[in-house]
Amino acid sequence: MKFEKSFIPSGQADARLEVVLAKPQSDGPHPTVVFNHGSTGRGDNKSLYSRTVCPAAAANYFVEKGWMILFPQRRGRGKSGGGYGEGLAPDGSGYSCNVEIAVAGFERAVEDVDAVVRHLRERSDVDQDRLVIGGVSRGGILSVAYAGMRPNTFRGAINFNGGWLGRGCPCHEIVNPSLFERGAPAEAPTLWLHGIRDLYYSIEHCRANFETYLSAGGKGNFVAAQMGHALLFKPALWERHLDQYLSDIDMPHDPKTSAL
C-alpha cells in the first residue's frame, strides 16, 4: 500500500495542513473516510508534536474494502504549519484541565476539519455521497461531535476510544459528555469502539458518554472490547463490527439528501 502526502489550506494564512492518504488501485471516485488523530499523551513532550500520524491498521482495513482514507494532521501536528493549540496550559506543562481552555482547543480542531471538508469537495476522486469521519482518542470524540455540528456532511462517524480529556483531569466528566452531545443532531449512525482496560477513559465513563449522546437524540452502537487504549492496533477485535457498520450505512443513497 502506498501513502501519498499533500498540503492543503487550513483557513489560516500562515498555516497549511499536511494530509496523508491511501487509496485503492481501482479508478475512483472512491468512498472516503477522514480519520482523525489523537493527542500526544499529556501534551508535555513537544517532540511528539511533529510526528505524522497515519496508522497502517486503519489504512489497510479501509483500502482493502475499496475506500480511500485521509489522515489530516491538525495545525501544529505532523508537518502542518501553525502552532499546536489544542487546549495546552499557558505554563507549558501540557494539556490544561481548565474547561474553557480544553473546549477552545476542541473548537480549534473543528476549524481544521472544516478545512479538510472543503478540500474533499474539490477532489474528483472522492465519492461525495459516501463520506465517513472517524478517529482515535481525541480524534474519536472530534469525529462524533463534528458529524452533528455539520449534519448531512458525513454518512457516519466511527469512534475508537474517544475522549477529549482523560481521567487525570477531574473535569473530564464535564467536558467529554458535553462534546459528545454536540454530535447528537446528526442523522448518521455512529459506531463506538472502546477498550475495557483503557487507562485514559474508564469503560464506565465511556458508556455514560454514550448514554448522554443517545439521550440527546444520537444514534449508534457501543462495543466494549478486551483491550486498552491501543484497540485500533488490534483489528481482530473490531473488524467484524466495522464490517457490519459500513454495510449498514453504505446503502443506496438519495442524492437529494446530500449536502455535498
C-alpha positions as CSV (number, residue, x, y, z in Angstrom):
1,M,0.0,0.0,0.0
2,K,1.3,3.4,-0.9
3,F,0.8,6.6,1.1
4,E,0.6,10.0,-0.6
5,K,1.3,13.3,1.1
6,S,0.0,16.7,0.2
7,F,-0.6,20.1,1.9
8,I,-3.9,21.9,1.9
9,P,-5.0,25.4,3.1
10,S,-6.1,25.5,6.7
11,G,-8.1,28.7,6.6
12,Q,-5.2,30.5,8.3
13,A,-2.9,32.5,6.0
14,D,0.3,31.2,7.7
15,A,-0.6,27.5,8.0
16,R,-1.1,24.6,5.6
17,L,-2.3,21.2,6.8
18,E,-0.4,18.0,6.0
19,V,-2.7,15.3,4.7
20,V,-1.6,11.7,4.2
21,L,-3.8,9.4,2.1
22,A,-4.1,5.9,0.8
23,K,-6.5,4.7,-1.8
24,P,-7.4,1.6,-3.8
25,Q,-5.7,1.0,-7.2
26,S,-9.1,1.0,-8.9
27,D,-10.4,4.1,-10.6
28,G,-12.4,6.5,-8.4
29,P,-14.4,8.2,-7.3
30,H,-13.9,6.3,-4.0
31,P,-16.0,6.2,-0.8
32,T,-13.8,8.1,1.6
33,V,-13.1,8.2,5.3
34,V,-11.4,11.1,7.1
35,F,-9.5,9.6,10.1
36,N,-8.5,12.0,12.8
37,H,-5.5,11.5,15.1
38,G,-5.5,11.8,18.9
39,S,-3.4,13.8,21.4
40,T,0.2,13.4,22.4
41,G,-0.4,11.8,25.8
42,R,0.0,14.5,28.4
43,G,0.9,17.2,25.9
44,D,4.2,18.0,27.6
45,N,6.6,16.3,25.2
46,K,6.9,18.7,22.3
47,S,9.0,16.2,20.2
48,L,5.8,14.2,19.7
49,Y,4.0,17.2,18.0
50,S,6.0,16.8,14.8
51,R,5.2,13.1,14.3
52,T,2.9,12.4,11.4
53,V,0.2,10.0,12.4
54,C,-1.2,7.7,9.8
55,P,-2.0,4.3,11.4
56,A,-1.4,1.4,9.0
57,A,-4.1,-0.6,10.8
58,A,-6.8,1.8,9.7
59,A,-5.3,2.4,6.2
60,N,-5.1,-1.3,5.4
61,Y,-8.6,-2.0,6.6
62,F,-10.3,0.7,4.5
63,V,-8.2,0.4,1.4
64,E,-8.8,-3.3,1.3
65,K,-12.6,-2.5,1.5
66,G,-12.3,-0.2,-1.5
67,W,-12.2,3.0,0.5
68,M,-9.9,6.0,0.3
69,I,-8.6,7.2,3.7
70,L,-7.3,10.6,4.6
71,F,-5.2,11.3,7.7
72,P,-5.1,15.1,8.2
73,Q,-2.6,16.5,10.7
74,R,-4.1,19.4,12.5
75,R,-2.3,22.7,13.0
76,G,1.0,22.3,14.8
77,R,1.0,18.5,14.4
78,G,3.0,16.4,12.0
79,K,4.4,18.7,9.3
80,S,1.4,21.0,9.3
81,G,2.0,24.7,9.8
82,G,0.9,26.9,12.7
83,G,1.3,26.3,16.4
84,Y,-0.2,23.5,18.3
85,G,-3.0,24.9,20.4
86,E,-5.5,22.2,21.3
87,G,-6.0,23.0,25.0
88,L,-2.4,23.4,26.2
89,A,-1.8,25.1,29.6
90,P,-0.3,28.5,29.4
91,D,2.7,27.4,31.6
92,G,3.7,24.8,29.1
93,S,3.0,21.9,31.4
94,G,0.9,20.0,28.9
95,Y,-2.9,19.8,28.4
96,S,-4.9,22.0,30.6
97,C,-7.7,20.7,32.9
98,N,-9.4,24.1,32.6
99,V,-12.8,23.6,30.9
100,E,-12.7,26.8,28.9
101,I,-9.2,26.1,27.6
102,A,-10.0,22.5,26.8
103,V,-13.2,23.4,24.8
104,A,-11.3,26.2,23.0
105,G,-8.8,23.6,21.9
106,F,-11.6,21.4,20.6
107,E,-13.1,24.3,18.7
108,R,-9.7,24.9,17.0
109,A,-9.7,21.2,15.9
110,V,-13.1,21.7,14.4
111,E,-11.8,24.5,12.3
112,D,-9.1,22.2,10.8
113,V,-11.7,19.5,10.0
114,D,-13.7,22.2,8.2
115,A,-10.6,22.8,6.1
116,V,-10.4,19.1,5.2
117,V,-14.0,19.0,4.2
118,R,-13.5,21.9,1.9
119,H,-10.6,20.0,0.4
120,L,-12.8,16.9,-0.1
121,R,-15.4,18.8,-2.0
122,E,-12.7,19.8,-4.6
123,R,-11.5,16.3,-5.2
124,S,-12.7,14.4,-8.2
125,D,-11.6,11.0,-6.8
126,V,-14.0,11.3,-3.8
127,D,-17.5,9.9,-3.9
128,Q,-19.2,12.9,-2.4
129,D,-22.2,10.9,-1.4
130,R,-20.2,8.2,0.6
131,L,-18.2,10.1,3.2
132,V,-17.5,8.9,6.7
133,I,-15.5,10.5,9.5
134,G,-13.6,8.6,12.2
135,G,-10.7,8.8,14.6
136,V,-9.0,7.6,17.7
137,S,-8.9,9.1,21.2
138,R,-9.3,12.9,20.7
139,G,-9.9,12.1,17.1
140,G,-12.8,9.9,18.0
141,I,-14.7,12.4,20.1
142,L,-13.9,15.0,17.4
143,S,-15.5,12.8,14.7
144,V,-18.7,12.1,16.6
145,A,-19.2,15.7,17.6
146,Y,-18.3,17.1,14.1
147,A,-20.9,14.8,12.4
148,G,-23.6,16.5,14.5
149,M,-22.1,20.0,14.2
150,R,-22.0,19.7,10.4
151,P,-25.1,17.5,9.7
152,N,-25.5,16.0,6.3
153,T,-21.8,16.1,5.6
154,F,-20.8,12.6,6.7
155,R,-22.9,9.4,6.4
156,G,-21.4,8.0,9.6
157,A,-18.9,8.5,12.4
158,I,-16.5,6.0,13.9
159,N,-15.1,6.5,17.4
160,F,-12.1,4.5,18.7
161,N,-11.6,5.1,22.4
162,G,-12.8,8.6,22.1
163,G,-12.5,11.4,24.7
164,W,-11.0,14.9,24.9
165,L,-9.7,14.9,28.5
166,G,-8.5,11.8,30.3
167,R,-9.3,10.8,33.9
168,G,-6.3,12.8,35.1
169,C,-8.5,15.8,34.8
170,P,-11.5,15.8,37.2
171,C,-13.4,17.9,34.7
172,H,-13.2,15.2,32.1
173,E,-16.7,14.2,33.5
174,I,-17.9,17.5,32.3
175,V,-16.0,18.1,29.1
176,N,-16.3,14.7,27.4
177,P,-20.1,14.2,27.6
178,S,-20.8,17.8,26.6
179,L,-18.7,17.5,23.5
180,F,-20.1,14.1,22.5
181,E,-23.6,15.6,23.0
182,R,-22.8,18.0,20.1
183,G,-22.9,15.0,17.8
184,A,-26.5,14.1,18.6
185,P,-28.1,16.3,15.8
186,A,-26.5,14.1,13.1
187,E,-28.9,11.8,11.3
188,A,-26.0,9.5,10.7
189,P,-25.5,6.5,12.9
190,T,-22.2,6.1,14.9
191,L,-20.0,3.2,16.0
192,W,-18.2,3.5,19.3
193,L,-15.4,1.0,19.9
194,H,-13.9,1.1,23.4
195,G,-11.4,-0.9,25.3
196,I,-12.4,-2.0,28.7
197,R,-8.9,-1.6,30.1
198,D,-8.3,1.9,28.7
199,L,-6.1,3.9,31.1
200,Y,-7.3,7.3,29.8
201,Y,-11.1,6.7,29.8
202,S,-12.8,4.1,32.0
203,I,-15.3,1.9,30.3
204,E,-17.9,3.2,32.8
205,H,-17.2,6.8,31.7
206,C,-17.4,5.8,28.0
207,R,-20.7,4.1,28.5
208,A,-22.0,7.2,30.3
209,N,-20.9,9.4,27.4
210,F,-22.7,7.1,25.0
211,E,-25.9,7.2,27.1
212,T,-25.7,11.0,27.2
213,Y,-25.3,11.0,23.4
214,L,-28.3,8.7,22.9
215,S,-30.4,10.7,25.4
216,A,-29.8,13.8,23.3
217,G,-31.1,12.1,20.2
218,G,-27.9,10.5,18.8
219,K,-27.9,7.1,17.1
220,G,-25.2,4.4,17.4
221,N,-23.8,1.2,18.7
222,F,-21.4,0.7,21.5
223,V,-18.8,-2.1,21.5
224,A,-16.7,-3.0,24.6
225,A,-13.5,-4.9,23.6
226,Q,-11.0,-6.8,25.7
227,M,-8.3,-4.2,25.1
228,G,-6.9,-0.9,26.3
229,H,-6.3,2.4,24.6
230,A,-4.4,0.7,21.7
231,L,-7.6,-1.0,20.5
232,L,-7.1,0.5,17.0
233,F,-4.0,-1.7,16.5
234,K,-5.9,-4.9,17.2
235,P,-8.1,-5.2,14.1
236,A,-9.2,-8.8,15.0
237,L,-11.2,-7.2,17.9
238,W,-13.1,-4.7,15.8
239,E,-13.1,-5.7,12.1
240,R,-16.4,-7.6,12.1
241,H,-18.1,-4.8,13.9
242,L,-16.8,-2.2,11.4
243,D,-17.7,-4.6,8.5
244,Q,-21.3,-4.7,9.7
245,Y,-21.4,-0.9,10.4
246,L,-20.1,0.0,6.9
247,S,-22.5,-2.5,5.3
248,D,-25.5,-0.9,7.2
249,I,-24.6,2.7,6.3
250,D,-23.4,2.2,2.7
251,M,-26.9,1.7,1.3
252,P,-28.2,3.3,-1.9
253,H,-28.3,7.0,-1.3
254,D,-30.8,9.6,-2.4
255,P,-28.7,12.4,-3.9
256,K,-31.4,14.9,-3.0
257,T,-30.5,14.5,0.7
258,S,-26.7,15.1,0.2
259,A,-25.2,18.4,1.3
260,L,-22.1,17.9,-0.9
